[in-house]
Protein backbone atom coordinates (compact mmCIF):
# COMPACT_ATOMS: atom_id res chain seq x y z
CA UNK A 1 0.00 0.00 0.00
CA UNK A 2 2.82 2.40 0.89
CA UNK A 3 4.58 1.58 -2.39
CA UNK A 4 1.38 2.30 -4.36
CA UNK A 5 0.91 5.64 -2.57
CA UNK A 6 4.54 6.59 -3.28
CA UNK A 7 4.13 5.71 -6.96
CA UNK A 8 0.97 7.82 -7.26
CA UNK A 9 2.61 10.75 -5.46
CA UNK A 10 5.67 10.57 -7.73
CA UNK A 11 3.53 10.43 -10.88
CA UNK A 12 1.52 13.46 -9.73
CA UNK A 13 4.70 15.38 -8.93
CA UNK A 14 6.18 14.62 -12.36
CA UNK A 15 2.99 15.73 -14.08
CA UNK A 16 2.95 18.94 -12.07
CA UNK A 17 6.58 19.67 -12.95
CA UNK A 18 5.86 19.04 -16.63
CA UNK A 19 2.87 21.37 -16.39
CA UNK A 20 5.01 24.18 -14.99
CA UNK A 21 7.59 23.63 -17.74
CA UNK A 22 4.80 23.91 -20.32
CA UNK A 23 3.62 27.16 -18.73
CA UNK A 24 7.14 28.57 -19.13
CA UNK A 25 7.34 27.41 -22.74
CA UNK A 26 3.96 28.94 -23.61
CA UNK A 27 4.72 32.29 -21.99
CA UNK A 28 7.96 32.83 -23.89
CA UNK A 29 10.33 30.64 -25.95
CA UNK A 30 13.69 29.75 -24.41
CA UNK A 31 15.52 32.21 -26.65
CA UNK A 32 13.49 35.21 -27.79
CA UNK A 33 13.09 38.97 -27.91
CA UNK A 34 10.07 41.01 -26.85
CA UNK A 35 8.75 44.54 -26.59
CA UNK A 36 6.49 45.56 -23.75
CA UNK A 37 4.98 48.63 -22.21
CA UNK A 38 4.87 49.19 -18.44
CA UNK A 39 2.17 51.49 -17.09
CA UNK A 40 2.09 52.69 -13.48
CA UNK A 41 -1.26 54.13 -12.42
CA UNK A 42 -1.38 56.41 -9.36
CA UNK A 43 -4.39 56.67 -6.99
CA UNK A 44 -5.34 60.00 -8.62
CA UNK A 45 -5.48 58.33 -12.05
CA UNK A 46 -2.22 59.79 -13.38
CA UNK A 47 -0.01 57.44 -15.40
CA UNK A 48 3.66 56.94 -16.14
CA UNK A 49 4.63 54.73 -19.10
CA UNK A 50 7.82 52.94 -20.11
CA UNK A 51 8.67 51.03 -23.28
CA UNK A 52 11.19 48.20 -22.94
CA UNK A 53 13.05 45.88 -25.27
CA UNK A 54 13.99 42.52 -23.71
CA UNK A 55 16.07 39.55 -24.82
CA UNK A 56 15.96 36.18 -23.06
CA UNK A 57 18.00 33.01 -23.40
CA UNK A 58 17.77 29.74 -21.54
CA UNK A 59 15.67 29.59 -18.39
CA UNK A 60 17.44 32.23 -16.29
CA UNK A 61 19.12 34.93 -18.40
CA UNK A 62 17.57 38.20 -19.55
CA UNK A 63 18.59 41.71 -20.58
CA UNK A 64 16.39 44.79 -20.95
CA UNK A 65 16.80 48.23 -22.49
CA UNK A 66 14.57 51.26 -21.94
CA UNK A 67 13.40 52.84 -25.20
CA UNK A 68 10.93 55.39 -23.77
CA UNK A 69 10.55 57.85 -22.16
CA UNK A 70 13.52 59.79 -23.47
CA UNK A 71 14.72 60.46 -19.91
CA UNK A 72 15.15 56.70 -19.33
CA UNK A 73 16.68 55.84 -22.71
CA UNK A 74 19.96 53.96 -22.38
CA UNK A 75 19.16 52.40 -19.00
CA UNK A 76 19.76 48.67 -19.26
CA UNK A 77 19.29 45.75 -16.91
CA UNK A 78 20.84 42.29 -16.78
CA UNK A 79 19.57 39.22 -14.97
CA UNK A 80 21.69 36.10 -14.50
CA UNK A 81 19.80 33.64 -12.33
CA UNK A 82 19.11 35.39 -9.03
CA UNK A 83 21.60 38.21 -9.71
CA UNK A 84 20.58 41.52 -11.28
CA UNK A 85 22.34 44.69 -12.40
CA UNK A 86 21.28 48.12 -13.63
CA UNK A 87 23.36 50.21 -16.05
CA UNK A 88 22.78 53.97 -16.26
CA UNK A 89 24.69 56.04 -18.85
CA UNK A 90 25.22 58.85 -16.34
CA UNK A 91 26.97 56.45 -13.97
CA UNK A 92 28.79 54.50 -16.66
CA UNK A 93 29.00 51.20 -14.79
CA UNK A 94 26.62 48.43 -13.67
CA UNK A 95 25.07 48.61 -10.19
CA UNK A 96 23.76 45.60 -8.30
CA UNK A 97 20.00 45.63 -7.70
CA UNK A 98 17.66 43.20 -5.93
CA UNK A 99 14.59 41.29 -7.05
CA UNK A 100 12.29 43.20 -4.67
CA UNK A 101 13.41 46.64 -5.85
CA UNK A 102 11.87 48.26 -8.91
CA UNK A 103 13.70 50.10 -11.67
CA UNK A 104 10.42 51.74 -12.74
CA UNK A 105 8.62 52.26 -9.43
CA UNK A 106 4.99 51.16 -9.16
CA UNK A 107 3.78 47.73 -8.05
CA UNK A 108 5.95 45.59 -10.34
CA UNK A 109 9.35 44.76 -8.89
CA UNK A 110 12.50 43.77 -10.79
CA UNK A 111 11.61 40.08 -10.58
CA UNK A 112 8.26 40.76 -12.28
CA UNK A 113 9.79 42.95 -14.97
CA UNK A 114 12.70 40.59 -15.69
CA UNK A 115 10.68 37.41 -15.33
CA UNK A 116 12.62 34.26 -16.16
CA UNK A 117 11.16 30.74 -16.16
CA UNK A 118 9.07 29.87 -13.11
CA UNK A 119 10.56 26.36 -13.13
CA UNK A 120 14.05 27.81 -12.60
CA UNK A 121 12.92 29.50 -9.37
CA UNK A 122 10.16 27.29 -7.95
CA UNK A 123 9.39 23.70 -7.03
CA UNK A 124 5.84 22.37 -7.29
CA UNK A 125 4.45 21.33 -3.89
CA UNK A 126 0.86 20.57 -4.86
CA UNK A 127 -1.40 20.31 -7.88
CA UNK A 128 -5.19 20.49 -7.92
CA UNK A 129 -7.94 20.81 -10.51
CA UNK A 130 -10.83 23.25 -10.26
CA UNK A 131 -13.23 23.45 -13.20
CA UNK A 132 -11.31 24.70 -16.24
CA UNK A 133 -8.18 25.44 -14.19
CA UNK A 134 -5.16 23.70 -12.73
CA UNK A 135 -3.99 25.10 -9.40
CA UNK A 136 -0.29 24.82 -8.57
CA UNK A 137 1.24 25.60 -5.19
CA UNK A 138 4.87 26.60 -5.69
CA UNK A 139 7.75 27.01 -3.24
CA UNK A 140 10.89 29.08 -3.93
CA UNK A 141 14.06 27.02 -4.36
CA UNK A 142 16.07 29.49 -2.27
CA UNK A 143 15.61 32.64 -0.18
CA UNK A 144 16.86 35.03 -2.89
CA UNK A 145 13.65 34.59 -4.92
CA UNK A 146 11.27 37.56 -4.66
CA UNK A 147 8.31 35.51 -3.42
CA UNK A 148 8.57 32.53 -1.11
CA UNK A 149 5.32 30.95 -2.31
CA UNK A 150 3.06 31.22 -5.34
CA UNK A 151 -0.48 29.99 -5.92
CA UNK A 152 -0.85 29.79 -9.70
CA UNK A 153 -4.21 29.30 -11.44
CA UNK A 154 -3.62 27.92 -14.95
CA UNK A 155 -6.07 27.88 -17.84
CA UNK A 156 -6.45 24.27 -19.02
CA UNK A 157 -6.97 25.26 -22.64
CA UNK A 158 -3.93 27.49 -23.17
CA UNK A 159 -1.73 26.23 -20.27
CA UNK A 160 -0.96 29.80 -19.30
CA UNK A 161 -1.52 31.57 -15.96
CA UNK A 162 -4.79 33.32 -15.19
CA UNK A 163 -4.02 34.51 -11.65
CA UNK A 164 -0.89 34.25 -9.50
CA UNK A 165 -0.95 35.08 -5.80
CA UNK A 166 2.48 35.91 -4.38
CA UNK A 167 3.24 35.25 -0.70
CA UNK A 168 6.04 35.84 1.78
CA UNK A 169 7.59 33.10 3.93
CA UNK A 170 5.08 34.05 6.66
CA UNK A 171 2.14 33.48 4.28
CA UNK A 172 1.48 37.20 3.88
CA UNK A 173 -0.03 38.15 0.51
CA UNK A 174 2.42 40.50 -1.21
CA UNK A 175 0.63 40.99 -4.52
CA UNK A 176 -1.70 39.40 -7.05
CA UNK A 177 -0.95 39.15 -10.77
CA UNK A 178 -3.81 38.91 -13.29
CA UNK A 179 -3.02 37.55 -16.76
CA UNK A 180 -5.49 38.80 -19.40
CA UNK A 181 -6.20 39.16 -23.13
CA UNK A 182 -5.03 35.93 -24.80
CA UNK A 183 -3.26 36.85 -28.04
CA UNK A 184 -1.64 34.95 -30.89
CA UNK A 185 1.87 36.44 -31.28
CA UNK A 186 2.75 34.10 -34.15
CA UNK A 187 5.39 31.36 -34.24
CA UNK A 188 3.12 29.20 -32.07
CA UNK A 189 3.14 31.69 -29.18
CA UNK A 190 -0.38 32.09 -27.75
CA UNK A 191 -0.43 33.72 -24.32
CA UNK A 192 -1.90 36.59 -22.28
CA UNK A 193 -0.80 39.93 -23.71
CA UNK A 194 -1.59 41.84 -20.51
CA UNK A 195 -0.47 41.35 -16.91
CA UNK A 196 -1.99 43.54 -14.21
CA UNK A 197 -0.91 43.66 -10.58
CA UNK A 198 -2.24 45.08 -7.34
CA UNK A 199 -0.86 44.85 -3.82
CA UNK A 200 -2.25 45.42 -0.32
CA UNK A 201 0.97 47.38 0.31
CA UNK A 202 0.19 49.83 -2.53
CA UNK A 203 -3.39 50.87 -1.83
CA UNK A 204 -5.21 52.19 -4.93
CA UNK A 205 -2.08 51.79 -7.11
CA UNK A 206 -2.02 49.50 -10.14
CA UNK A 207 0.67 48.51 -12.62
CA UNK A 208 0.09 47.00 -16.06
CA UNK A 209 2.45 45.18 -18.42
CA UNK A 210 1.42 44.99 -22.09
CA UNK A 211 3.33 42.76 -24.52
CA UNK A 212 3.39 44.14 -28.05
CA UNK A 213 5.67 41.60 -29.68
CA UNK A 214 7.37 38.28 -28.82
CA UNK A 215 9.64 36.64 -31.39
CA UNK A 216 11.93 33.59 -31.17
CA UNK A 217 15.55 34.67 -31.71
CA UNK A 218 18.99 33.27 -30.97
CA UNK A 219 21.70 35.36 -29.31
CA UNK A 220 25.42 35.01 -28.74
CA UNK A 221 26.30 34.05 -25.13
CA UNK A 222 28.29 37.27 -24.63
CA UNK A 223 25.08 39.31 -25.00
CA UNK A 224 24.21 38.29 -21.45
CA UNK A 225 27.32 39.50 -19.64
CA UNK A 226 28.17 42.43 -17.39
CA UNK A 227 30.81 43.56 -19.88
CA UNK A 228 28.12 44.09 -22.53
CA UNK A 229 25.33 45.47 -20.35
CA UNK A 230 25.70 48.87 -22.06
CA UNK A 231 25.13 47.31 -25.51
CA UNK A 232 21.69 45.72 -25.06
CA UNK A 233 20.06 48.00 -27.62
CA UNK A 234 22.44 46.64 -30.28
CA UNK A 235 20.62 43.29 -30.09
CA UNK A 236 17.63 44.81 -31.87
CA UNK A 237 19.56 45.03 -35.16
C-alpha contacts under 8 A as a table, 3 or more apart, distances in Angstrom:
res1	aa1	res2	aa2	distance
1	X	4	X	5.12
1	X	5	X	6.26
2	X	5	X	5.11
2	X	6	X	6.15
3	X	6	X	5.09
3	X	7	X	6.17
4	X	7	X	5.09
4	X	8	X	6.25
5	X	8	X	5.18
5	X	9	X	6.12
6	X	9	X	5.08
6	X	10	X	6.08
7	X	10	X	5.16
7	X	11	X	6.17
8	X	11	X	5.15
8	X	12	X	6.18
9	X	12	X	5.17
9	X	13	X	6.15
10	X	13	X	5.05
10	X	14	X	6.16
11	X	14	X	5.17
11	X	15	X	6.21
12	X	15	X	5.12
12	X	16	X	6.13
12	X	127	X	7.66
13	X	16	X	5.06
13	X	17	X	6.17
13	X	124	X	7.26
13	X	125	X	7.80
13	X	126	X	7.63
13	X	127	X	7.91
14	X	17	X	5.10
14	X	18	X	6.16
15	X	18	X	5.07
15	X	19	X	6.09
16	X	19	X	4.95
16	X	20	X	6.35
16	X	124	X	6.55
16	X	126	X	7.68
16	X	127	X	6.18
16	X	136	X	7.57
17	X	20	X	5.20
17	X	21	X	6.30
17	X	119	X	7.79
17	X	123	X	7.70
17	X	124	X	6.32
18	X	21	X	5.03
18	X	22	X	6.20
19	X	22	X	5.07
19	X	23	X	6.30
19	X	159	X	7.74
20	X	23	X	4.98
20	X	24	X	6.39
20	X	118	X	7.23
20	X	119	X	6.25
20	X	124	X	7.95
21	X	24	X	5.14
21	X	25	X	6.27
21	X	118	X	7.91
21	X	119	X	6.13
22	X	25	X	4.95
22	X	26	X	6.06
22	X	159	X	6.93
23	X	26	X	5.20
23	X	27	X	6.17
23	X	159	X	5.65
23	X	160	X	5.31
23	X	161	X	7.32
24	X	27	X	5.29
24	X	28	X	6.44
24	X	29	X	7.81
24	X	117	X	5.44
24	X	118	X	6.46
24	X	119	X	7.25
25	X	28	X	5.57
25	X	29	X	5.44
25	X	30	X	6.97
26	X	29	X	6.99
26	X	159	X	7.13
26	X	160	X	6.60
26	X	189	X	6.27
26	X	190	X	6.78
26	X	191	X	6.53
27	X	160	X	6.76
27	X	189	X	7.38
27	X	190	X	7.70
27	X	191	X	5.83
27	X	192	X	7.90
28	X	32	X	7.18
28	X	189	X	7.25
28	X	214	X	7.38
29	X	32	X	5.86
29	X	189	X	7.96
29	X	216	X	6.21
30	X	56	X	6.95
30	X	57	X	5.50
30	X	58	X	4.99
30	X	59	X	6.34
30	X	216	X	7.97
31	X	55	X	7.59
31	X	56	X	5.36
31	X	57	X	4.16
31	X	58	X	6.10
31	X	216	X	5.93
31	X	217	X	5.63
31	X	218	X	5.64
31	X	219	X	7.43
32	X	55	X	5.86
32	X	56	X	5.42
32	X	57	X	6.66
32	X	214	X	6.93
32	X	215	X	5.46
32	X	216	X	4.05
32	X	217	X	4.46
32	X	218	X	6.64
33	X	53	X	7.40
33	X	54	X	5.58
33	X	55	X	4.33
33	X	56	X	6.29
33	X	214	X	5.83
33	X	215	X	5.42
33	X	216	X	6.39
33	X	217	X	6.24
34	X	53	X	5.92
34	X	54	X	5.24
34	X	55	X	6.49
34	X	211	X	7.35
34	X	212	X	7.48
34	X	213	X	5.27
34	X	214	X	4.32
34	X	215	X	6.31
35	X	51	X	7.28
35	X	52	X	5.72
35	X	53	X	4.69
35	X	54	X	6.31
35	X	211	X	6.08
35	X	212	X	5.58
35	X	213	X	5.27
35	X	214	X	6.79
36	X	51	X	5.90
36	X	52	X	5.45
36	X	53	X	6.73
36	X	209	X	6.70
36	X	210	X	5.37
36	X	211	X	4.30
36	X	212	X	5.49
36	X	213	X	7.18
37	X	49	X	6.85
37	X	50	X	5.57
37	X	51	X	4.53
37	X	52	X	6.27
37	X	209	X	5.72
37	X	210	X	5.10
37	X	211	X	6.53
37	X	212	X	7.54
38	X	49	X	5.59
38	X	50	X	5.06
38	X	51	X	6.42
38	X	52	X	7.82
38	X	207	X	7.21
38	X	208	X	5.77
38	X	209	X	4.68
38	X	210	X	6.54
39	X	47	X	6.56
39	X	48	X	5.73
39	X	49	X	4.53
39	X	50	X	6.56
39	X	207	X	5.58
39	X	208	X	5.05
39	X	209	X	6.45
40	X	47	X	5.54
40	X	48	X	5.26
40	X	49	X	6.49
40	X	105	X	7.69
40	X	106	X	5.43
40	X	107	X	7.55
40	X	205	X	7.67
40	X	206	X	6.18
40	X	207	X	4.50
40	X	208	X	6.55
41	X	45	X	5.96
41	X	46	X	5.82
41	X	47	X	4.63
41	X	48	X	6.78
41	X	106	X	7.65
41	X	205	X	5.86
41	X	206	X	5.22
41	X	207	X	5.95
42	X	45	X	5.26
42	X	46	X	5.32
42	X	47	X	6.28
42	X	204	X	7.22
42	X	205	X	5.19
42	X	206	X	6.98
43	X	46	X	7.44
43	X	203	X	7.82
43	X	204	X	4.99
43	X	205	X	5.39
49	X	68	X	7.88
49	X	69	X	7.36
50	X	66	X	7.20
50	X	67	X	7.56
50	X	68	X	5.39
50	X	69	X	5.98
50	X	104	X	7.90
51	X	66	X	6.05
51	X	67	X	5.41
51	X	68	X	4.94
51	X	69	X	7.17
52	X	64	X	6.53
52	X	65	X	5.62
52	X	66	X	4.67
52	X	67	X	5.62
52	X	68	X	7.24
53	X	64	X	5.57
53	X	65	X	5.22
53	X	66	X	6.50
53	X	67	X	6.97
53	X	233	X	7.69
54	X	62	X	6.99
54	X	63	X	5.62
54	X	64	X	4.30
54	X	65	X	6.47
55	X	62	X	5.65
55	X	63	X	5.38
55	X	64	X	6.51
55	X	235	X	7.91
56	X	60	X	7.98
56	X	61	X	5.77
56	X	62	X	4.37
56	X	63	X	6.61
56	X	116	X	7.91
57	X	60	X	7.18
57	X	61	X	5.47
57	X	62	X	6.48
57	X	218	X	7.63
57	X	219	X	7.35
58	X	61	X	6.21
59	X	116	X	6.01
59	X	117	X	5.17
59	X	120	X	6.27
60	X	79	X	7.43
60	X	80	X	6.02
60	X	81	X	4.82
60	X	116	X	5.23
60	X	117	X	6.46
60	X	120	X	6.68
61	X	78	X	7.72
61	X	79	X	5.51
61	X	80	X	4.81
61	X	81	X	6.24
61	X	116	X	6.91
61	X	224	X	6.82
62	X	78	X	5.91
62	X	79	X	5.10
62	X	80	X	6.84
62	X	114	X	6.66
62	X	116	X	7.19
62	X	224	X	6.90
63	X	76	X	7.18
63	X	77	X	5.50
63	X	78	X	4.45
63	X	79	X	6.22
63	X	114	X	7.74
63	X	224	X	6.64
63	X	229	X	7.72
63	X	232	X	6.75
64	X	76	X	5.41
64	X	77	X	5.07
64	X	78	X	6.58
64	X	114	X	7.67
64	X	232	X	6.76
65	X	73	X	7.61
65	X	74	X	6.55
65	X	75	X	5.94
65	X	76	X	4.41
65	X	77	X	6.60
65	X	232	X	6.06
65	X	233	X	6.08
66	X	69	X	7.73
66	X	72	X	6.06
66	X	73	X	5.10
66	X	74	X	6.04
66	X	75	X	5.56
66	X	76	X	6.38
67	X	70	X	7.16
67	X	72	X	7.24
67	X	73	X	5.10
67	X	74	X	7.23
68	X	71	X	7.41
68	X	72	X	6.26
68	X	73	X	5.87
69	X	72	X	5.52
69	X	73	X	6.48
70	X	73	X	5.12
72	X	75	X	5.88
74	X	88	X	6.74
74	X	89	X	6.26
74	X	230	X	7.68
74	X	233	X	7.94
75	X	86	X	7.18
75	X	87	X	5.58
75	X	88	X	4.80
75	X	89	X	6.62
76	X	86	X	5.86
76	X	87	X	5.07
76	X	88	X	6.80
76	X	229	X	6.51
76	X	230	X	6.57
76	X	232	X	6.78
77	X	84	X	7.16
77	X	85	X	5.55
77	X	86	X	4.51
77	X	87	X	6.10
77	X	229	X	6.95
78	X	84	X	5.56
78	X	85	X	5.22
78	X	86	X	6.65
78	X	224	X	7.01
78	X	225	X	7.61
78	X	226	X	7.36
78	X	229	X	6.56
79	X	82	X	7.08
79	X	83	X	5.73
79	X	84	X	4.47
79	X	85	X	6.65
79	X	114	X	7.04
80	X	83	X	5.24
80	X	84	X	6.41
80	X	224	X	7.71
81	X	84	X	7.99
82	X	99	X	7.69
82	X	144	X	6.55
82	X	145	X	6.88
83	X	96	X	7.82
83	X	97	X	7.85
83	X	98	X	7.40
84	X	96	X	5.97
84	X	97	X	5.47
84	X	98	X	6.31
84	X	99	X	7.33
85	X	94	X	5.82
85	X	95	X	5.27
85	X	96	X	4.43
85	X	97	X	5.33
86	X	94	X	5.34
86	X	95	X	5.14
86	X	96	X	6.40
86	X	97	X	6.56
87	X	91	X	7.50
87	X	92	X	6.94
87	X	93	X	5.86
87	X	94	X	4.41
87	X	95	X	6.31
87	X	229	X	6.69
87	X	230	X	6.59
88	X	91	X	5.39
88	X	92	X	6.05
88	X	93	X	6.97
88	X	94	X	7.22
89	X	92	X	4.90
89	X	93	X	7.65
89	X	230	X	7.92
94	X	226	X	7.22
94	X	229	X	7.41
97	X	101	X	6.91
98	X	101	X	5.46
98	X	110	X	7.11
99	X	102	X	7.71
99	X	109	X	6.55
99	X	110	X	4.94
99	X	111	X	4.77
99	X	144	X	7.86
99	X	145	X	7.10
99	X	146	X	5.54
100	X	109	X	5.38
100	X	110	X	6.15
100	X	111	X	6.72
100	X	146	X	5.73
101	X	109	X	5.42
101	X	110	X	5.79
102	X	105	X	5.17
102	X	106	X	7.46
102	X	108	X	6.65
102	X	109	X	4.32
102	X	110	X	4.92
103	X	109	X	7.42
103	X	110	X	6.50
104	X	108	X	7.97
105	X	108	X	7.24
105	X	109	X	7.55
106	X	109	X	7.74
106	X	205	X	7.40
106	X	206	X	7.27
106	X	207	X	6.14
107	X	197	X	6.71
107	X	198	X	6.61
107	X	199	X	6.91
107	X	202	X	6.91
107	X	205	X	7.19
107	X	206	X	6.41
107	X	207	X	5.58
108	X	111	X	7.90
108	X	112	X	5.69
108	X	113	X	6.57
108	X	197	X	7.13
108	X	207	X	6.45
109	X	112	X	5.35
109	X	113	X	6.36
110	X	113	X	5.05
110	X	114	X	5.84
111	X	114	X	5.25
111	X	115	X	5.53
111	X	146	X	6.44
112	X	115	X	5.14
116	X	120	X	7.50
117	X	120	X	5.44
117	X	121	X	7.12
118	X	121	X	5.38
118	X	122	X	5.87
119	X	122	X	5.27
119	X	123	X	6.76
121	X	140	X	5.82
121	X	141	X	5.70
121	X	142	X	7.76
121	X	145	X	6.80
122	X	138	X	5.80
122	X	139	X	5.30
122	X	140	X	4.46
122	X	141	X	5.31
123	X	138	X	5.53
123	X	139	X	5.29
123	X	140	X	6.39
123	X	141	X	6.33
124	X	127	X	7.54
124	X	136	X	6.72
124	X	137	X	6.01
124	X	138	X	4.62
124	X	139	X	6.45
125	X	136	X	7.52
125	X	137	X	5.50
125	X	138	X	5.58
125	X	139	X	6.60
126	X	136	X	5.76
126	X	137	X	5.06
126	X	138	X	7.29
127	X	134	X	7.01
127	X	135	X	5.66
127	X	136	X	4.69
127	X	137	X	6.50
128	X	134	X	5.78
128	X	135	X	4.99
128	X	136	X	6.57
129	X	132	X	7.70
129	X	133	X	5.92
129	X	134	X	4.58
129	X	135	X	5.94
130	X	133	X	5.22
130	X	134	X	6.20
130	X	135	X	7.14
132	X	155	X	6.33
132	X	156	X	5.61
132	X	157	X	7.75
133	X	153	X	6.18
133	X	154	X	5.24
133	X	155	X	4.87
133	X	156	X	5.26
134	X	153	X	5.83
134	X	154	X	5.01
134	X	155	X	6.66
134	X	156	X	6.44
135	X	151	X	6.95
135	X	152	X	5.65
135	X	153	X	4.67
135	X	154	X	6.23
136	X	150	X	7.91
136	X	151	X	5.81
136	X	152	X	5.13
136	X	153	X	6.61
136	X	154	X	7.84
137	X	149	X	7.31
137	X	150	X	5.91
137	X	151	X	4.76
137	X	152	X	6.50
138	X	149	X	5.52
138	X	150	X	4.98
138	X	151	X	6.34
138	X	152	X	7.69
139	X	148	X	5.97
139	X	149	X	4.72
139	X	150	X	6.64
140	X	143	X	6.99
140	X	145	X	6.24
140	X	147	X	6.95
140	X	148	X	5.02
140	X	149	X	6.09
141	X	145	X	7.60
142	X	145	X	6.23
143	X	146	X	7.95
143	X	148	X	7.10
145	X	148	X	6.68
147	X	150	X	7.04
147	X	166	X	5.92
147	X	167	X	5.76
147	X	168	X	5.67
147	X	169	X	7.77
148	X	166	X	7.70
148	X	167	X	6.00
148	X	168	X	5.07
148	X	169	X	5.17
149	X	166	X	6.08
149	X	167	X	5.05
149	X	168	X	6.42
149	X	169	X	6.99
149	X	171	X	7.74
150	X	164	X	6.49
150	X	165	X	5.58
150	X	166	X	4.82
150	X	167	X	6.15
151	X	164	X	5.59
151	X	165	X	5.11
151	X	166	X	6.80
152	X	161	X	6.54
152	X	162	X	7.62
152	X	163	X	6.01
152	X	164	X	4.47
152	X	165	X	6.57
153	X	161	X	5.73
153	X	162	X	5.53
153	X	163	X	5.22
153	X	164	X	6.27
154	X	159	X	5.90
154	X	160	X	5.44
154	X	161	X	4.34
154	X	162	X	5.54
154	X	163	X	7.39
155	X	158	X	5.77
155	X	159	X	5.24
155	X	160	X	5.66
155	X	161	X	6.15
155	X	162	X	6.18
156	X	159	X	5.26
156	X	160	X	7.80
158	X	190	X	7.39
158	X	191	X	7.23
160	X	191	X	6.39
160	X	192	X	7.47
161	X	164	X	7.02
161	X	179	X	6.21
162	X	178	X	5.99
162	X	179	X	4.84
162	X	180	X	6.94
163	X	176	X	7.10
163	X	177	X	5.63
163	X	178	X	4.70
163	X	179	X	6.03
164	X	176	X	5.76
164	X	177	X	5.06
164	X	178	X	6.68
165	X	173	X	7.08
165	X	174	X	7.86
165	X	175	X	6.26
165	X	176	X	4.57
165	X	177	X	6.43
166	X	173	X	5.93
166	X	174	X	5.57
166	X	175	X	5.41
166	X	176	X	6.07
166	X	177	X	7.95
167	X	170	X	7.68
167	X	171	X	5.39
167	X	172	X	5.28
167	X	173	X	4.53
167	X	174	X	5.34
167	X	175	X	7.37
168	X	171	X	5.20
168	X	172	X	5.21
168	X	173	X	6.62
168	X	174	X	6.62
169	X	172	X	7.35
173	X	176	X	7.85
173	X	200	X	7.65
174	X	199	X	6.04
174	X	200	X	6.85
174	X	201	X	7.20
175	X	197	X	6.80
175	X	198	X	5.74
175	X	199	X	4.19
175	X	200	X	6.74
176	X	197	X	5.58
176	X	198	X	5.71
176	X	199	X	6.38
177	X	195	X	6.54
177	X	196	X	5.67
177	X	197	X	4.51
177	X	198	X	6.97
178	X	195	X	5.50
178	X	196	X	5.06
178	X	197	X	6.18
179	X	192	X	5.71
179	X	193	X	7.67
179	X	194	X	5.88
179	X	195	X	4.59
179	X	196	X	6.60
180	X	192	X	5.10
180	X	193	X	6.47
180	X	194	X	5.07
180	X	195	X	6.16
180	X	196	X	7.86
181	X	192	X	5.07
181	X	193	X	5.49
181	X	194	X	5.94
182	X	190	X	6.71
182	X	191	X	5.13
182	X	192	X	4.07
182	X	193	X	5.93
183	X	190	X	5.57
183	X	191	X	5.63
183	X	192	X	5.92
183	X	193	X	5.86
184	X	188	X	7.55
184	X	189	X	6.03
184	X	190	X	4.43
184	X	191	X	6.79
185	X	188	X	7.39
185	X	189	X	5.34
185	X	190	X	6.04
185	X	191	X	7.82
185	X	213	X	6.61
185	X	214	X	6.30
185	X	215	X	7.77
186	X	189	X	5.54
186	X	190	X	7.41
186	X	215	X	7.84
187	X	215	X	7.35
187	X	216	X	7.56
189	X	214	X	7.84
192	X	195	X	7.32
193	X	210	X	5.75
193	X	211	X	5.06
193	X	212	X	7.35
194	X	208	X	7.02
194	X	209	X	5.65
194	X	210	X	4.63
194	X	211	X	6.41
195	X	208	X	5.74
195	X	209	X	5.05
195	X	210	X	6.60
196	X	206	X	7.22
196	X	207	X	5.85
196	X	208	X	4.44
196	X	209	X	6.33
197	X	206	X	5.97
197	X	207	X	5.49
197	X	208	X	6.50
198	X	202	X	7.18
198	X	205	X	6.72
198	X	206	X	5.24
198	X	207	X	6.93
199	X	202	X	5.26
199	X	203	X	6.83
199	X	205	X	7.78
199	X	206	X	7.93
200	X	203	X	5.77
202	X	205	X	5.48
202	X	206	X	7.93
211	X	214	X	7.41
219	X	223	X	6.75
220	X	223	X	5.70
221	X	224	X	5.99
221	X	225	X	7.80
222	X	225	X	5.55
222	X	228	X	7.14
223	X	228	X	6.18
223	X	229	X	7.73
223	X	232	X	7.25
223	X	235	X	7.85
224	X	228	X	7.08
224	X	229	X	7.36
225	X	228	X	5.48
225	X	229	X	6.34
226	X	229	X	5.11
227	X	230	X	7.68
228	X	231	X	5.31
228	X	232	X	7.10
229	X	232	X	5.96
230	X	233	X	7.97
231	X	234	X	5.51
231	X	235	X	7.58
232	X	235	X	5.69
232	X	236	X	7.99
233	X	236	X	5.84
234	X	237	X	5.90
